[in-house]
């Protein structure tokens, strides 16, 4: 099974278009040694030809141009994208669907009932796409492993996560099952698996077990500090308010990853303010000491 990180940043990408924090200003000027990143998304395949796109970010077209494997060119009009899975209904994870409107046939889309509801109400992408290629929705159940038609050799197990629905969702303040999920992605041939959760606000026993059972975890790296946005004066909200578990602190992501034992550990969905984006930062060095990697666009994971 091959996983390609198409985008590794949080919403807004890195550098963010209107941000002059130390990271964004520094990468523009060359004063900070860091790599620009697009908004988070991955693609998964067992055969290298048929891919599941997991989240469709606003940067999807540039991500596809940078990833030849997703354009196998088997016909005059072609794509390696055989299906799309959505982890949530956040703007930075779903609006790329509009960029796929020339598909020529309804997009096979897998997501929870609550996410599908949001895409028909608060952010009505599904009705809009109905005037173009259309969407063929399949409910992604929150129990048990499922196989997707046309995707051989891989199973997907969705886990309901503690996080928040988007601000436009009718149930923003009344969480519904499936507002945000994690995915355990398993290769039937090798027996290897990946746990993917770009938005993770808290860890319960089910999530802990999934992480401990996976060969690789690719998880929420949004903020370093719980009060990162508040300290910089960018928001009154904490990481928890936005549905993310920060890396630092006794109960942070770094401590959590330290406790799950030896396996490959990678952070994704990294906000432009996070000091781990600076290759020379003390925070990046701390991750390295703990054996934790930072995802980058184009990163490939083989399991």
Backbone bond lengths (Angstrom), bond angles and torsions (degrees), N, CA, C in turn:
res aa  C-N    CA-C-N  psi(-1)  N-CA   C-N-CA  omega(-1)  CA-C   N-CA-C  phi
1 X - - - 1.460 - - 1.519 109.29 -
2 X 1.324 115.70 133.51 1.452 120.87 178.43 1.520 109.76 -115.91
3 X 1.323 115.22 134.53 1.464 122.38 175.50 1.522 107.61 -117.50
4 X 1.322 116.94 128.95 1.467 121.74 174.72 1.523 108.43 -113.78
5 X 1.322 116.44 126.39 1.460 121.21 174.21 1.528 107.14 -80.76
6 X 1.320 116.16 108.97 1.469 120.48 179.40 1.524 110.68 -79.65
7 X 1.324 115.97 -39.63 1.462 121.53 177.82 1.515 109.22 -144.70
8 X 1.325 117.12 144.81 1.467 120.58 -173.07 1.523 114.54 -125.48
9 X 1.333 117.27 -1.14 1.466 120.50 -178.13 1.519 111.35 -95.20
10 X 1.326 114.95 163.97 1.454 121.06 172.53 1.528 109.47 -78.27
11 X 1.333 116.80 -174.84 1.457 121.42 -178.87 1.523 112.25 -55.80
12 X 1.325 116.01 134.40 1.459 121.32 -177.25 1.502 113.33 98.13
13 X 1.353 117.23 -18.00 1.459 120.78 -179.97 1.517 112.11 68.94
14 X 1.324 115.09 -174.60 1.462 121.17 -179.92 1.527 109.97 -140.69
15 X 1.360 118.90 122.33 1.464 125.49 -2.53 1.528 111.32 -72.55
16 X 1.329 115.49 148.21 1.454 119.59 176.87 1.520 108.67 -74.48
17 X 1.318 117.16 140.07 1.473 123.45 -169.88 1.525 113.81 -55.92
18 X 1.333 117.91 -32.79 1.463 119.59 -174.92 1.529 112.86 -115.34
19 X 1.332 116.98 15.88 1.467 120.04 -173.47 1.530 111.34 -107.10
20 X 1.327 115.05 135.83 1.459 121.31 176.17 1.523 111.17 -122.35
21 X 1.332 115.68 35.08 1.464 119.47 171.88 1.535 108.39 -64.68
22 X 1.313 116.74 171.79 1.462 120.63 -177.62 1.530 111.44 -55.06
23 X 1.329 116.77 -43.16 1.464 119.95 -178.26 1.523 112.05 -65.71
24 X 1.333 116.54 -51.32 1.463 120.31 -175.36 1.529 111.89 -65.74
25 X 1.342 115.95 -46.92 1.463 118.81 178.78 1.524 110.53 -65.00
26 X 1.338 115.95 -37.35 1.461 120.25 -177.31 1.514 113.46 -68.84
27 X 1.340 117.50 -39.44 1.462 118.72 -179.84 1.530 110.67 -71.42
28 X 1.346 117.07 -30.99 1.462 119.61 176.75 1.528 111.64 -67.45
29 X 1.323 115.81 -41.29 1.468 120.33 -175.73 1.520 113.14 -86.58
30 X 1.331 116.46 -16.01 1.459 120.25 -175.58 1.515 113.43 89.77
31 X 1.345 117.27 3.41 1.463 120.75 -179.60 1.520 112.14 -76.22
32 X 1.339 117.43 -21.43 1.465 122.79 178.33 1.524 108.24 -116.19
33 X 1.326 116.16 129.44 1.472 120.83 178.68 1.526 108.15 -83.42
34 X 1.316 114.75 98.85 1.458 121.15 -176.45 1.517 109.53 -150.72
35 X 1.325 116.24 160.38 1.463 122.33 -177.37 1.522 110.04 -109.63
36 X 1.330 118.90 125.71 1.473 120.15 175.61 1.524 110.92 -58.74
37 X 1.325 115.15 150.15 1.458 121.02 -176.86 1.531 110.25 -140.82
38 X 1.334 115.72 146.98 1.459 120.84 173.90 1.526 109.19 -95.95
39 X 1.346 115.56 174.81 1.463 120.74 -172.65 1.529 111.61 -74.65
40 X 1.332 115.09 147.74 1.467 121.33 -160.52 1.524 115.22 -65.44
41 X 1.321 113.58 137.33 1.456 123.98 176.45 1.518 107.72 -170.76
42 X 1.342 116.77 150.11 1.458 120.38 173.64 1.528 109.30 -133.09
43 X 1.325 115.94 164.47 1.463 122.43 173.53 1.520 107.96 -130.16
44 X 1.341 115.72 142.71 1.466 121.42 -174.80 1.524 109.59 -130.87
45 X 1.331 116.78 137.87 1.464 121.25 178.31 1.518 110.54 -150.61
46 X 1.328 115.56 148.60 1.461 120.48 173.67 1.517 111.42 -99.34
47 X 1.352 117.38 -25.55 1.463 119.72 -176.25 1.528 113.93 -112.41
48 X 1.337 117.28 -2.97 1.454 120.37 178.48 1.508 114.44 80.55
49 X 1.341 117.49 -0.37 1.470 121.06 -179.79 1.524 112.27 -118.68
50 X 1.324 116.13 -39.82 1.457 121.68 -177.62 1.525 108.85 -107.17
51 X 1.333 115.70 117.49 1.455 121.46 -170.70 1.520 111.72 -117.59
52 X 1.317 115.04 144.44 1.460 121.55 169.34 1.525 107.18 -99.86
53 X 1.320 116.03 120.34 1.456 121.98 175.70 1.519 107.48 -86.00
54 X 1.312 117.06 122.04 1.467 120.68 -179.22 1.518 108.18 -109.09
55 X 1.315 114.09 105.77 1.466 127.02 -171.10 1.526 110.08 76.16
56 X 1.324 114.71 139.14 1.462 121.84 -179.96 1.524 107.72 -118.32
57 X 1.318 115.93 97.06 1.461 120.32 -174.05 1.530 110.87 -79.83
58 X 1.340 117.14 163.24 1.466 119.92 175.79 1.530 112.78 -59.65
59 X 1.341 117.11 -17.05 1.465 121.95 -178.91 1.527 112.67 -93.76
60 X 1.336 117.86 15.10 1.459 120.49 -170.76 1.527 113.49 -58.17
61 X 1.313 119.33 -37.05 1.466 119.90 -177.09 1.523 111.41 -66.39
62 X 1.329 117.90 -43.31 1.467 119.57 177.78 1.523 110.35 -68.66
63 X 1.328 117.32 -33.04 1.456 120.29 177.63 1.528 111.50 -66.75
64 X 1.320 116.53 -40.03 1.462 120.01 177.63 1.527 111.46 -66.86
65 X 1.325 116.96 -39.51 1.467 119.80 177.77 1.524 111.48 -62.27
66 X 1.316 116.33 -31.13 1.466 120.88 -178.39 1.520 112.96 -86.23
67 X 1.350 117.13 -0.98 1.467 120.56 -174.05 1.523 110.02 -129.05
68 X 1.330 117.93 84.49 1.471 120.83 -176.99 1.524 113.71 -55.81
69 X 1.322 118.88 -30.04 1.466 121.13 -178.16 1.521 112.24 -59.92
70 X 1.322 117.44 -24.94 1.456 120.41 -178.85 1.528 112.86 -88.89
71 X 1.341 116.77 5.00 1.457 121.58 173.63 1.525 108.05 -130.76
72 X 1.357 116.84 78.71 1.465 120.44 -175.71 1.525 114.81 -71.97
73 X 1.345 118.05 -12.91 1.470 122.75 174.87 1.523 112.90 55.18
74 X 1.331 116.36 49.12 1.468 121.18 178.92 1.534 112.07 -85.38
75 X 1.334 115.69 -10.38 1.470 120.69 -178.89 1.523 108.22 -153.61
76 X 1.331 116.08 175.09 1.462 119.88 -178.94 1.522 111.45 -59.30
77 X 1.330 116.98 -38.83 1.463 122.83 172.12 1.527 106.75 -121.03
78 X 1.322 116.65 123.39 1.467 118.89 -173.12 1.525 110.01 -156.31
79 X 1.304 115.54 159.86 1.459 122.69 173.75 1.516 108.63 -156.91
80 X 1.319 115.56 147.90 1.458 119.62 174.75 1.513 112.75 -81.16
81 X 1.344 117.49 -6.95 1.465 120.88 -178.49 1.524 109.31 -78.07
82 X 1.335 115.58 110.09 1.467 120.85 -178.86 1.521 112.04 -96.48
83 X 1.331 117.66 -20.16 1.463 121.94 -179.91 1.518 108.47 -164.12
84 X 1.323 115.66 159.24 1.461 122.35 177.55 1.518 108.87 -124.99
85 X 1.327 116.57 132.22 1.462 122.28 172.54 1.523 107.84 -114.27
86 X 1.323 116.35 134.84 1.459 121.65 175.71 1.521 109.78 -108.50
87 X 1.349 115.42 133.22 1.463 120.99 179.04 1.525 111.20 -84.75
88 X 1.318 116.30 -24.47 1.459 122.78 -178.09 1.520 107.00 -164.38
89 X 1.333 116.84 -172.49 1.463 120.41 -179.86 1.522 111.74 -113.30
90 X 1.325 117.55 22.51 1.457 120.74 179.57 1.536 110.18 -64.42
91 X 1.332 115.66 145.69 1.468 121.50 -178.15 1.527 111.44 -52.32
92 X 1.342 117.12 -43.17 1.462 119.76 -176.36 1.521 113.14 -75.24
93 X 1.340 117.87 -0.61 1.462 120.54 178.19 1.528 113.56 -116.49
94 X 1.334 117.86 -8.04 1.470 118.78 -174.48 1.529 114.98 -126.54
95 X 1.329 118.68 -23.40 1.466 118.37 -172.61 1.519 113.47 -70.52
96 X 1.329 117.72 -14.10 1.457 120.78 173.42 1.520 112.50 -65.32
97 X 1.344 117.24 -18.18 1.463 119.89 176.20 1.527 110.87 -57.94
98 X 1.328 117.14 -34.14 1.466 120.51 179.26 1.526 111.31 -64.49
99 X 1.339 116.57 -29.77 1.462 120.42 -179.79 1.533 111.47 -75.93
100 X 1.331 116.74 -10.57 1.471 120.80 179.89 1.527 111.20 -101.39
101 X 1.328 116.61 16.48 1.461 120.74 -173.33 1.525 113.62 -66.72
102 X 1.343 117.99 -17.32 1.477 119.97 178.53 1.533 112.05 -84.31
103 X 1.315 118.29 15.17 1.466 121.65 -173.47 1.528 113.01 -55.74
104 X 1.313 117.80 -31.26 1.461 119.78 178.03 1.508 113.64 90.77
105 X 1.319 117.24 -15.62 1.461 123.43 176.97 1.519 107.02 -149.09
106 X 1.334 117.91 157.13 1.466 119.59 -179.29 1.524 112.27 -55.16
107 X 1.333 115.52 134.26 1.462 120.77 179.07 1.524 109.95 -72.28
108 X 1.343 118.96 124.26 1.460 119.93 173.19 1.533 108.88 -70.39
109 X 1.327 116.38 113.58 1.456 121.81 -173.35 1.518 109.98 -121.61
110 X 1.328 115.71 127.41 1.454 122.69 -179.90 1.525 108.96 -116.32
111 X 1.330 115.97 123.51 1.459 120.76 176.40 1.526 108.11 -162.86
112 X 1.321 115.56 171.11 1.459 120.23 179.93 1.529 110.42 -71.75
113 X 1.317 115.03 164.39 1.464 119.87 178.61 1.527 111.08 -63.39
114 X 1.330 117.43 -35.91 1.467 119.11 -178.96 1.522 111.06 -68.69
115 X 1.331 118.13 -38.87 1.467 121.08 176.83 1.525 110.17 -66.34
116 X 1.322 116.96 -42.77 1.461 120.02 178.18 1.530 110.61 -61.27
117 X 1.316 116.33 -37.84 1.456 119.45 176.55 1.521 111.79 -61.65
118 X 1.336 116.64 -43.47 1.467 120.31 178.34 1.526 111.65 -62.12
119 X 1.334 117.12 -35.91 1.468 120.92 -178.45 1.521 112.38 -77.28
120 X 1.321 116.69 -3.64 1.458 121.11 175.08 1.527 112.61 -113.70
121 X 1.343 116.15 -3.69 1.471 119.61 -177.90 1.530 110.78 -128.93
122 X 1.339 116.94 -84.17 1.461 120.85 -174.58 1.513 114.53 -59.24
123 X 1.328 116.85 -38.64 1.473 122.53 176.69 1.527 106.68 -132.80
124 X 1.327 118.84 83.18 1.468 122.63 -166.84 1.535 114.71 -75.86
125 X 1.310 116.48 62.24 1.462 120.21 178.24 1.527 112.13 -68.06
126 X 1.330 116.45 -35.74 1.466 119.25 -177.00 1.529 111.76 -61.34
127 X 1.350 120.03 -47.84 1.474 118.97 176.43 1.527 113.18 -61.85
128 X 1.340 117.04 -36.87 1.467 119.84 178.16 1.524 110.23 -63.08
129 X 1.334 116.61 -47.19 1.460 120.46 -179.41 1.528 111.57 -64.94
130 X 1.318 116.56 -22.68 1.460 120.27 176.64 1.516 112.65 -61.29
131 X 1.329 117.47 -20.52 1.469 121.19 177.08 1.529 112.02 -88.31
132 X 1.322 116.35 -1.55 1.471 121.77 179.92 1.525 108.46 -123.22
133 X 1.335 118.01 -111.55 1.466 120.21 -178.33 1.523 112.79 -79.42
134 X 1.328 116.34 -27.72 1.456 119.80 -175.28 1.518 111.76 84.22
135 X 1.318 115.52 168.19 1.457 122.59 -178.53 1.526 108.99 -129.92
136 X 1.312 115.70 132.17 1.460 121.48 174.87 1.526 107.28 -104.13
137 X 1.336 116.17 97.79 1.467 120.03 -173.01 1.521 111.81 -84.12
138 X 1.334 114.43 137.14 1.460 122.67 172.30 1.525 107.07 -126.74
139 X 1.313 116.48 128.25 1.462 118.67 179.36 1.524 110.23 -70.01
140 X 1.317 115.90 129.35 1.457 121.76 176.76 1.522 107.11 -90.57
141 X 1.319 115.77 106.58 1.463 120.76 -175.57 1.525 110.79 -66.30
142 X 1.330 115.69 149.79 1.457 121.31 -179.53 1.516 111.34 -97.82
143 X 1.324 115.76 33.68 1.469 120.52 177.95 1.516 109.11 -156.64
144 X 1.321 116.50 124.81 1.449 121.34 173.40 1.513 114.73 83.65
145 X 1.329 114.94 158.17 1.457 121.93 -179.57 1.517 110.41 -78.78
146 X 1.336 116.11 140.47 1.464 120.88 178.33 1.526 109.06 -127.96
147 X 1.330 114.82 150.83 1.460 122.30 172.59 1.521 108.17 -107.90
148 X 1.326 116.62 147.35 1.450 120.75 179.57 1.524 109.79 -103.54
149 X 1.327 118.94 135.41 1.470 120.90 177.15 1.528 110.88 -55.56
150 X 1.330 116.15 132.86 1.454 121.14 179.69 1.506 114.46 85.48
151 X 1.327 116.92 -5.64 1.464 121.52 177.81 1.517 107.49 -116.58
152 X 1.300 115.35 96.91 1.456 120.04 -175.73 1.531 111.26 -87.39
153 X 1.316 115.83 143.05 1.455 121.05 169.20 1.514 116.39 84.80
154 X 1.345 118.16 4.77 1.463 120.86 -179.77 1.524 109.01 -132.46
155 X 1.339 116.38 137.51 1.451 120.99 173.09 1.525 109.52 -117.91
156 X 1.327 115.01 153.40 1.466 122.09 -177.20 1.525 108.90 -126.87
157 X 1.320 116.03 125.50 1.465 121.35 176.48 1.516 108.42 -117.24
158 X 1.329 116.91 117.40 1.466 121.79 -178.47 1.521 110.44 -90.79
159 X 1.324 116.19 134.68 1.453 122.54 176.39 1.524 109.09 -119.67
160 X 1.314 116.75 127.40 1.458 121.46 176.58 1.527 108.82 -66.73
161 X 1.335 116.71 130.42 1.462 121.37 -176.92 1.519 111.27 -113.10
162 X 1.329 114.33 157.60 1.456 120.90 172.68 1.525 108.32 -82.97
163 X 1.326 117.16 110.59 1.458 122.48 177.12 1.518 107.10 -160.33
164 X 1.314 118.28 -151.80 1.455 120.64 -178.99 1.527 110.96 -132.92
165 X 1.337 115.27 144.88 1.459 120.27 171.63 1.529 108.44 -70.45
166 X 1.336 118.24 161.56 1.472 120.63 -179.56 1.527 112.09 -61.08
167 X 1.339 117.23 159.26 1.472 120.43 179.95 1.528 113.72 -57.21
168 X 1.343 117.80 -29.85 1.460 120.53 -178.07 1.525 113.33 -85.13
169 X 1.335 117.39 -6.85 1.464 121.00 -176.43 1.526 111.17 -69.45
170 X 1.333 117.34 139.22 1.459 120.09 176.05 1.524 113.04 -59.52
171 X 1.347 116.46 -21.44 1.465 119.04 -179.49 1.526 112.01 -115.64
172 X 1.332 115.71 35.14 1.466 120.74 177.08 1.532 111.25 -53.48
173 X 1.330 117.20 -42.13 1.461 121.36 -177.03 1.530 112.13 -105.85
174 X 1.304 115.70 12.33 1.465 121.29 178.11 1.519 107.65 -138.96
175 X 1.344 117.98 77.99 1.470 122.15 -170.77 1.521 113.70 -52.23
176 X 1.320 114.15 140.19 1.459 121.37 177.19 1.528 108.68 -117.77
177 X 1.322 118.47 148.70 1.471 120.43 177.25 1.529 110.54 -56.41
178 X 1.323 115.91 130.31 1.455 119.99 177.25 1.506 114.19 92.33
179 X 1.343 118.46 2.47 1.469 119.81 174.64 1.524 110.65 -55.11
180 X 1.314 115.30 -36.44 1.460 121.46 -179.67 1.526 107.29 -148.29
181 X 1.315 116.38 131.30 1.460 119.15 -177.29 1.527 111.43 -125.38
182 X 1.321 114.45 160.49 1.451 122.39 164.45 1.519 107.26 -108.40
183 X 1.313 116.85 158.63 1.465 120.58 -179.91 1.519 110.58 -126.39
184 X 1.325 115.71 128.31 1.457 121.11 167.83 1.526 106.14 -96.83
185 X 1.319 116.44 114.65 1.462 122.91 -174.15 1.526 107.53 -110.83
186 X 1.333 116.46 118.37 1.469 120.24 -172.55 1.523 111.30 -120.23
187 X 1.336 115.11 140.01 1.456 122.85 176.35 1.527 108.43 -94.39
188 X 1.329 116.52 119.14 1.459 120.74 -175.83 1.518 112.64 -65.55
189 X 1.326 117.67 -33.72 1.467 121.19 -176.47 1.523 111.97 -75.29
190 X 1.317 116.55 -48.82 1.461 119.67 -175.71 1.519 113.13 -87.52
191 X 1.339 116.06 -21.10 1.456 119.67 -175.25 1.516 113.28 78.87
192 X 1.331 117.42 1.89 1.464 121.34 -178.26 1.533 109.93 -84.55
193 X 1.330 115.62 156.91 1.456 118.88 -177.38 1.525 112.06 -145.62
194 X 1.334 113.91 156.95 1.462 123.81 177.50 1.520 108.16 -123.18
195 X 1.341 117.17 135.13 1.461 120.67 169.61 1.517 107.55 -105.30
196 X 1.342 115.66 121.57 1.460 122.09 -174.91 1.517 109.72 -118.03
197 X 1.339 116.44 123.84 1.463 121.22 179.40 1.526 109.36 -151.99
198 X 1.342 118.30 85.99 1.466 120.04 -178.54 1.521 113.68 -71.87
199 X 1.335 117.19 -17.46 1.456 121.19 175.87 1.515 108.86 -126.80
200 X 1.326 117.24 110.56 1.464 120.61 -174.09 1.525 108.84 -140.51
201 X 1.327 115.99 110.77 1.454 120.07 -176.76 1.506 114.47 -93.20
202 X 1.329 116.65 -24.52 1.468 121.29 -179.35 1.518 107.99 -161.29
203 X 1.320 115.54 158.80 1.468 121.09 -178.18 1.522 109.27 -117.16
204 X 1.320 116.69 122.78 1.462 121.41 174.80 1.526 108.89 -106.18
205 X 1.331 118.79 176.32 1.468 120.18 -176.80 1.522 114.81 -57.03
206 X 1.350 117.98 -34.13 1.474 119.87 179.56 1.521 111.06 -66.34
207 X 1.339 116.02 -43.51 1.464 120.44 179.67 1.516 110.31 -67.86
208 X 1.318 116.52 -41.58 1.464 120.42 177.79 1.520 110.63 -58.68
209 X 1.326 116.62 -43.50 1.473 120.53 179.65 1.522 111.10 -65.19
210 X 1.334 116.86 -40.12 1.472 120.26 179.18 1.513 110.78 -63.71
211 X 1.328 117.11 -40.62 1.462 120.54 -179.96 1.527 111.10 -68.27
212 X 1.323 115.89 -40.69 1.469 119.74 179.95 1.525 112.06 -69.29
213 X 1.330 116.63 -25.13 1.460 119.90 -178.81 1.517 113.91 -90.12
214 X 1.331 117.44 -10.96 1.466 121.13 -176.40 1.527 110.83 -88.06
215 X 1.321 115.71 150.79 1.465 120.99 175.79 1.519 111.68 -79.82
216 X 1.335 116.21 -23.43 1.460 121.47 178.85 1.520 108.19 -145.08
217 X 1.333 117.15 137.03 1.457 121.20 174.18 1.522 108.33 -116.62
218 X 1.319 115.12 131.42 1.468 123.09 -179.22 1.524 105.28 -123.64
219 X 1.338 116.35 97.50 1.456 119.45 -163.84 1.529 113.19 -131.79
220 X 1.319 114.14 173.60 1.454 125.82 -173.78 1.520 113.41 -51.66
221 X 1.341 115.74 116.12 1.455 121.25 176.37 1.517 111.63 -120.89
222 X 1.337 117.47 27.69 1.461 121.76 -169.96 1.527 113.30 -56.21
223 X 1.336 116.05 -58.35 1.466 120.20 -173.98 1.521 111.37 -122.23
224 X 1.336 115.78 148.06 1.457 120.85 173.00 1.525 110.23 -81.47
225 X 1.324 116.70 -44.03 1.453 122.18 -176.98 1.523 110.77 -111.58
226 X 1.326 116.04 152.56 1.459 121.03 177.70 1.519 111.46 -64.69
227 X 1.342 117.07 -33.18 1.465 121.50 -177.28 1.529 112.40 -109.28
228 X 1.316 117.04 27.67 1.467 122.01 -173.39 1.530 112.96 -56.24
229 X 1.324 116.72 -49.61 1.462 120.23 -177.85 1.526 111.52 -69.89
230 X 1.323 116.05 -33.37 1.464 120.21 178.55 1.527 110.94 -68.49
231 X 1.335 117.05 -43.60 1.465 121.24 -179.20 1.526 111.53 -62.57
232 X 1.334 116.35 -34.24 1.457 120.31 -179.24 1.531 112.60 -84.86
233 X 1.314 116.57 -6.51 1.452 120.47 179.51 1.513 114.25 77.89
234 X 1.339 117.70 18.37 1.461 121.31 -177.77 1.521 113.04 -91.60
235 X 1.330 117.28 -20.71 1.454 120.71 -176.81 1.522 109.72 -161.68
236 X 1.314 115.22 153.66 1.465 120.02 174.45 1.520 110.87 -87.45
237 X 1.334 116.68 -3.36 1.457 120.87 -175.11 1.529 111.72 -93.22
238 X 1.322 114.91 144.86 1.461 121.36 174.17 1.519 109.48 -86.80
239 X 1.335 115.63 172.31 1.464 120.10 175.53 1.523 110.44 -57.50
240 X 1.341 116.65 -43.04 1.460 120.68 -180.00 1.520 111.70 -62.92
241 X 1.328 116.90 -38.22 1.462 120.90 178.20 1.529 111.11 -59.89
242 X 1.330 115.85 -30.47 1.462 120.70 -178.51 1.529 112.33 -96.16
243 X 1.331 116.70 4.75 1.456 120.51 174.99 1.510 115.14 82.78
244 X 1.350 116.87 30.01 1.459 120.31 -178.81 1.523 111.87 -128.79
245 X 1.307 115.92 144.21 1.453 123.23 176.53 1.528 107.61 -94.62
246 X 1.338 118.91 117.41 1.467 119.92 -178.94 1.524 111.28 -70.52
247 X 1.336 115.93 162.68 1.462 118.87 -179.62 1.530 112.96 -74.52
248 X 1.322 118.03 -41.13 1.461 120.79 -172.58 1.523 111.43 -84.52
249 X 1.335 115.10 166.89 1.456 120.94 178.15 1.515 112.01 100.53
250 X 1.333 114.49 160.22 1.471 120.65 -175.89 1.519 112.31 -61.05
251 X 1.340 117.81 -30.24 1.463 121.69 -179.63 1.523 112.29 -112.52
252 X 1.345 116.00 21.33 1.449 120.73 -177.64 1.517 113.49 -82.61
253 X 1.333 115.34 178.46 1.455 121.39 -176.36 1.519 112.58 -61.99
254 X 1.325 116.81 -37.01 1.468 119.23 -178.74 1.526 110.77 -63.92
255 X 1.323 116.85 -43.15 1.465 120.88 177.64 1.529 110.09 -65.16
256 X 1.318 116.16 -38.79 1.467 120.12 178.59 1.524 111.01 -62.60
257 X 1.329 116.44 -46.22 1.461 120.02 -179.20 1.529 111.56 -66.03
258 X 1.320 116.18 -34.07 1.459 119.91 177.35 1.522 110.25 -62.23
259 X 1.335 116.54 -32.67 1.454 120.79 -175.02 1.511 116.05 -83.86
260 X 1.338 118.70 -7.47 1.471 118.89 -176.44 1.528 112.87 -96.31
261 X 1.324 116.71 5.25 1.456 119.30 174.58 1.509 114.56 84.42
262 X 1.335 114.80 -169.21 1.461 121.83 -172.85 1.521 110.95 -80.02
263 X 1.308 116.20 116.64 1.460 125.43 172.94 1.521 106.18 -169.37
264 X 1.293 117.79 166.60 1.459 119.07 179.71 1.531 109.06 -73.92
265 X 1.340 116.02 132.36 1.454 121.66 -175.54 1.526 109.18 -128.07
266 X 1.346 115.76 124.11 1.460 120.99 -174.67 1.523 108.97 -136.09
267 X 1.339 116.22 136.68 1.459 121.71 176.06 1.523 110.25 -97.49
268 X 1.330 116.01 139.94 1.463 122.62 179.51 1.527 108.63 -138.86
269 X 1.340 117.49 171.65 1.465 122.59 -178.30 1.532 108.85 62.25
270 X 1.326 116.19 57.58 1.462 122.64 -172.27 1.526 109.34 -95.99
271 X 1.326 115.77 122.88 1.462 119.69 -178.80 1.519 111.09 -71.53
272 X 1.332 116.17 151.03 1.466 120.67 -176.21 1.525 113.34 -61.12
273 X 1.343 117.66 -20.51 1.463 121.78 -179.32 1.521 113.68 -85.15
274 X 1.315 117.62 -12.39 1.465 121.56 -172.13 1.535 110.58 -71.50
275 X 1.339 118.28 123.87 1.469 120.04 -177.56 1.520 114.38 -64.36
276 X 1.336 119.33 -13.68 1.467 119.38 178.61 1.521 111.71 -67.83
277 X 1.336 118.06 -14.73 1.465 120.42 176.03 1.523 112.11 -68.81
278 X 1.313 116.63 -23.50 1.468 122.57 177.50 1.525 108.06 -80.84
279 X 1.325 116.35 112.70 1.471 120.59 -176.97 1.519 112.83 -57.76
280 X 1.330 117.29 -24.18 1.465 120.98 -175.30 1.528 113.52 -103.57
281 X 1.316 118.07 8.85 1.465 120.83 -175.94 1.525 111.92 -77.39
282 X 1.328 115.11 157.27 1.468 121.01 176.21 1.522 110.33 -64.10
283 X 1.336 116.69 -33.66 1.463 120.58 -179.96 1.528 111.21 -67.64
284 X 1.330 116.13 -38.60 1.466 119.34 177.27 1.525 109.99 -66.10
285 X 1.315 116.82 -39.21 1.474 120.75 177.52 1.519 110.74 -64.00
286 X 1.325 116.60 -36.57 1.461 120.16 178.18 1.524 111.02 -63.80
287 X 1.328 117.18 -41.84 1.462 120.36 176.25 1.523 111.00 -59.43
288 X 1.323 116.21 -44.59 1.463 120.62 -178.75 1.519 110.98 -60.79
289 X 1.328 117.25 -39.95 1.473 120.52 179.28 1.523 111.02 -63.99
290 X 1.319 116.06 -28.95 1.461 120.47 -179.93 1.528 112.39 -93.63
291 X 1.324 117.18 5.03 1.464 120.27 177.92 1.518 113.77 71.52
292 X 1.328 116.97 29.19 1.461 121.75 -179.30 1.524 109.34 -108.13
293 X 1.327 116.55 128.79 1.463 122.28 -179.22 1.528 111.41 -95.08
294 X 1.317 115.68 161.52 1.462 122.46 175.49 1.526 107.85 -113.46
295 X 1.317 116.39 121.13 1.466 120.08 -178.06 1.529 110.72 -65.30
296 X 1.320 114.88 151.19 1.465 121.59 176.01 1.527 108.01 -138.81
297 X 1.302 117.63 156.50 1.456 122.20 179.62 1.522 109.85 -61.46
298 X 1.333 116.26 129.21 1.459 120.79 -179.18 1.522 113.09 94.38
299 X 1.303 118.24 -6.09 1.468 121.56 178.57 1.533 109.22 -60.58
300 X 1.325 117.38 136.28 1.463 121.99 178.67 1.514 109.83 -117.33
301 X 1.323 115.80 135.87 1.460 122.94 179.92 1.529 106.84 -122.91
302 X 1.307 117.27 124.15 1.459 122.40 178.75 1.519 109.95 -110.73
303 X 1.328 116.32 125.16 1.460 121.59 -179.65 1.530 110.01 -129.27
